[in-house]
Amino acid sequence: MAMKFKSRSSEKAEMQLTSMIDVIFLLLIFFVMTFRISAQEGDFNVKMPIGGGQGPADTTNIPIKLRLRANTDGELVDIVVDDSRSFGNDFGKLREFILQLTGGNAPPKPEDGPEVEIDLDYNLRYEFVIGAITAVTGRRQGDKIERLVERIKFAAPRKQQ
């Protein structure tokens, strides 16, 4: 005795897209409503050197020269300001020096305040560069940002020796 199976080829299988679209819209609404814009960190006014370094020098506002020296492993060895003051590798002392120099506050217009020119050793690790920028630009205390120096530029890169 042979068994007969009913053929279902005449019925069409359709997917219900309405429920999938509803779920996608719910997810979209969830992510839009829970998105929070946070305060931007590391907002520095930094000027990078233009290649070649040709042209007249700006003598109206002589920058504070900050030299960061590194050993062969990229560790910070010494922080030197204007080729005369050495702070070892202590960013706290550098911040205190900048506080004394600026009087504790940045001027209302960035172009009126001091400018820091940072000169780096070729192999200095990036974390020390950020530490130096943070020490001279200011700090966050709660919701208030204490600004010191607004203008930072980097010296032209030196050739690796």
VODRENNU-151055 format. One record per residue (C-alpha): residue number from 1; residue in three letters; x negated, y, z negated. Coordinates in nm, 4 decimals, decimal comma. Example, Ala and Ser with C-alpha at 12.3 -4.5 7.8 and 13.67 -1.06 7.14 Angstrom:
<recs>
1 | ALA | -1,2300 | -0,4500 | -0,7800
2 | SER | -1,3670 | -0,1060 | -0,7140
</recs>
This chain:
<recs>
1 | MET | 0,0000 | 0,0000 | 0,0000
2 | ALA | -0,1417 | 0,3318 | 0,1065
3 | MET | -0,1065 | 0,6491 | -0,0945
4 | LYS | 0,0068 | 0,9640 | 0,0723
5 | PHE | -0,1211 | 1,2984 | -0,0422
6 | LYS | 0,0676 | 1,6148 | 0,0255
7 | SER | -0,1294 | 1,8526 | 0,2440
8 | ARG | -0,1677 | 2,2043 | 0,1024
9 | SER | -0,3251 | 2,3595 | 0,4059
10 | SER | -0,0133 | 2,5591 | 0,4759
11 | GLU | -0,0479 | 2,7524 | 0,1445
12 | LYS | -0,2909 | 3,0426 | 0,1359
13 | ALA | -0,5102 | 3,1042 | -0,1663
14 | GLU | -0,5311 | 3,4765 | -0,2473
15 | MET | -0,7292 | 3,6553 | -0,5128
16 | GLN | -0,5515 | 3,9054 | -0,7299
17 | LEU | -0,7663 | 4,2199 | -0,6971
18 | THR | -0,5405 | 4,4430 | -0,9040
19 | SER | -0,6561 | 4,3050 | -1,2374
20 | MET | -1,0242 | 4,3223 | -1,1337
21 | ILE | -0,9874 | 4,6861 | -1,0292
22 | ASP | -0,8162 | 4,7627 | -1,3615
23 | VAL | -1,1074 | 4,6121 | -1,5543
24 | ILE | -1,3618 | 4,8090 | -1,3495
25 | PHE | -1,1772 | 5,1352 | -1,4124
26 | LEU | -1,1578 | 5,0588 | -1,7848
27 | LEU | -1,5329 | 4,9977 | -1,7959
28 | LEU | -1,5969 | 5,3178 | -1,6034
29 | ILE | -1,3785 | 5,5189 | -1,8423
30 | PHE | -1,5512 | 5,3569 | -2,1417
31 | PHE | -1,8998 | 5,4506 | -2,0191
32 | VAL | -1,7987 | 5,8048 | -1,9231
33 | MET | -1,6362 | 5,8666 | -2,2614
34 | THR | -1,9277 | 5,7223 | -2,4641
35 | PHE | -2,2017 | 5,9003 | -2,2656
36 | ARG | -2,3814 | 6,1518 | -2,4853
37 | ILE | -2,6289 | 6,4063 | -2,3575
38 | SER | -2,9153 | 6,4342 | -2,6040
39 | ALA | -3,1576 | 6,7201 | -2,6491
40 | GLN | -3,4417 | 6,7006 | -2,4032
41 | GLU | -3,7698 | 6,6010 | -2,5619
42 | GLY | -4,1066 | 6,7115 | -2,4386
43 | ASP | -3,9810 | 7,0245 | -2,2658
44 | PHE | -4,3161 | 7,1932 | -2,2097
45 | ASN | -4,3934 | 7,4909 | -1,9913
46 | VAL | -4,7062 | 7,3422 | -1,8300
47 | LYS | -4,8975 | 7,4801 | -1,5329
48 | MET | -5,1183 | 7,2336 | -1,3482
49 | PRO | -5,4279 | 7,3569 | -1,1607
50 | ILE | -5,4010 | 7,4042 | -0,7878
51 | GLY | -5,6570 | 7,2060 | -0,5896
52 | GLY | -5,9791 | 7,3858 | -0,5136
53 | GLY | -5,9456 | 7,6546 | -0,7774
54 | GLN | -6,0264 | 7,9349 | -0,5303
55 | GLY | -5,9004 | 8,2891 | -0,5655
56 | PRO | -5,9308 | 8,5751 | -0,8108
57 | ALA | -5,9171 | 8,4923 | -1,1793
58 | ASP | -5,6452 | 8,6383 | -1,4014
59 | THR | -5,8329 | 8,8481 | -1,6570
60 | THR | -5,5274 | 9,0149 | -1,8138
61 | ASN | -5,4495 | 8,7284 | -2,0493
62 | ILE | -5,7534 | 8,5147 | -2,1272
63 | PRO | -5,6370 | 8,1700 | -2,2399
64 | ILE | -5,7361 | 7,9861 | -2,5539
65 | LYS | -5,9665 | 7,7115 | -2,4305
66 | LEU | -5,8944 | 7,3770 | -2,5909
67 | ARG | -6,1462 | 7,0993 | -2,5172
68 | LEU | -6,0593 | 6,7374 | -2,6001
69 | ARG | -6,3601 | 6,5059 | -2,6063
70 | ALA | -6,3292 | 6,1289 | -2,5907
71 | ASN | -6,5579 | 5,8319 | -2,6372
72 | THR | -6,5962 | 5,5569 | -2,3771
73 | ASP | -6,2888 | 5,3725 | -2,5135
74 | GLY | -6,0620 | 5,6758 | -2,4591
75 | GLU | -6,0309 | 5,7558 | -2,8306
76 | LEU | -6,0290 | 6,1214 | -2,9329
77 | VAL | -6,3613 | 6,2223 | -3,0866
78 | ASP | -6,3447 | 6,5998 | -3,1152
79 | ILE | -6,1109 | 6,8951 | -3,0607
80 | VAL | -6,2993 | 7,2156 | -2,9798
81 | VAL | -6,1373 | 7,5584 | -2,9420
82 | ASP | -6,3155 | 7,8310 | -2,7413
83 | ASP | -6,6452 | 7,6364 | -2,7574
84 | SER | -6,6917 | 7,7518 | -3,1165
85 | ARG | -6,4404 | 7,5930 | -3,3570
86 | SER | -6,4337 | 7,2179 | -3,4041
87 | PHE | -6,1452 | 7,0329 | -3,5703
88 | GLY | -6,2734 | 6,6759 | -3,5443
89 | ASN | -5,9769 | 6,4670 | -3,4330
90 | ASP | -5,7239 | 6,6333 | -3,6663
91 | PHE | -5,4214 | 6,7793 | -3,4841
92 | GLY | -5,2949 | 6,9209 | -3,8167
93 | LYS | -5,5950 | 7,1556 | -3,8396
94 | LEU | -5,5411 | 7,2568 | -3,4776
95 | ARG | -5,1763 | 7,3376 | -3,5533
96 | GLU | -5,2822 | 7,5489 | -3,8553
97 | PHE | -5,5268 | 7,7414 | -3,6349
98 | ILE | -5,2537 | 7,8076 | -3,3762
99 | LEU | -5,0142 | 7,9119 | -3,6562
100 | GLN | -5,2694 | 8,1684 | -3,7770
101 | LEU | -5,3330 | 8,2884 | -3,4242
102 | THR | -4,9657 | 8,3325 | -3,3306
103 | GLY | -4,8349 | 8,4411 | -3,6693
104 | GLY | -4,5977 | 8,1446 | -3,6814
105 | ASN | -4,3657 | 8,2321 | -3,3913
106 | ALA | -4,3785 | 8,2476 | -3,0161
107 | PRO | -4,2984 | 8,5877 | -2,8600
108 | PRO | -3,9515 | 8,6397 | -2,7071
109 | LYS | -4,0949 | 8,6261 | -2,3543
110 | PRO | -4,3363 | 8,3394 | -2,2777
111 | GLU | -4,5486 | 8,5606 | -2,0518
112 | ASP | -4,6250 | 8,7922 | -2,3445
113 | GLY | -4,7708 | 8,5219 | -2,5654
114 | PRO | -5,0997 | 8,3371 | -2,5650
115 | GLU | -5,1859 | 8,0728 | -2,3114
116 | VAL | -5,3687 | 7,7502 | -2,3912
117 | GLU | -5,5955 | 7,5937 | -2,1303
118 | ILE | -5,6569 | 7,2264 | -2,2039
119 | ASP | -5,9770 | 7,0682 | -2,0753
120 | LEU | -5,9883 | 6,6891 | -2,1055
121 | ASP | -6,2454 | 6,4181 | -2,0750
122 | TYR | -6,1713 | 6,1914 | -1,7824
123 | ASN | -6,1045 | 5,8776 | -1,9866
124 | LEU | -5,9042 | 6,0333 | -2,2743
125 | ARG | -5,5909 | 5,8346 | -2,3543
126 | TYR | -5,2571 | 5,9980 | -2,2755
127 | GLU | -5,1276 | 5,9847 | -2,6344
128 | PHE | -5,3972 | 6,2314 | -2,7443
129 | VAL | -5,3030 | 6,4737 | -2,4665
130 | ILE | -4,9400 | 6,4684 | -2,5871
131 | GLY | -5,0617 | 6,5124 | -2,9455
132 | ALA | -5,2570 | 6,8240 | -2,8460
133 | ILE | -4,9630 | 6,9686 | -2,6516
134 | THR | -4,7322 | 6,9026 | -2,9456
135 | ALA | -4,9749 | 7,0640 | -3,1905
136 | VAL | -4,9988 | 7,3894 | -2,9955
137 | THR | -4,6399 | 7,4249 | -2,8689
138 | GLY | -4,4586 | 7,3816 | -3,1972
139 | ARG | -4,2500 | 7,1281 | -3,3803
140 | ARG | -3,8951 | 7,0262 | -3,4590
141 | GLN | -3,7682 | 7,0748 | -3,8123
142 | GLY | -3,4207 | 6,9259 | -3,8353
143 | ASP | -3,2095 | 7,0936 | -3,5682
144 | LYS | -3,4409 | 7,3953 | -3,5425
145 | ILE | -3,7356 | 7,4050 | -3,3044
146 | GLU | -4,0345 | 7,6101 | -3,4211
147 | ARG | -4,2132 | 7,7361 | -3,1087
148 | LEU | -4,5713 | 7,8613 | -3,1139
149 | VAL | -4,7240 | 7,8689 | -2,7644
150 | GLU | -4,5075 | 7,8601 | -2,4532
151 | ARG | -4,7702 | 7,8615 | -2,1805
152 | ILE | -5,0025 | 7,5659 | -2,1303
153 | LYS | -5,2225 | 7,4897 | -1,8352
154 | PHE | -5,4788 | 7,2222 | -1,7626
155 | ALA | -5,8331 | 7,2931 | -1,6505
156 | ALA | -5,9397 | 7,1563 | -1,3162
157 | PRO | -6,0495 | 6,7948 | -1,3530
158 | ARG | -6,4173 | 6,7283 | -1,3985
159 | LYS | -6,5982 | 6,4675 | -1,1967
160 | GLN | -6,6520 | 6,1429 | -1,3818
161 | GLN | -7,0120 | 6,1017 | -1,4924
</recs>
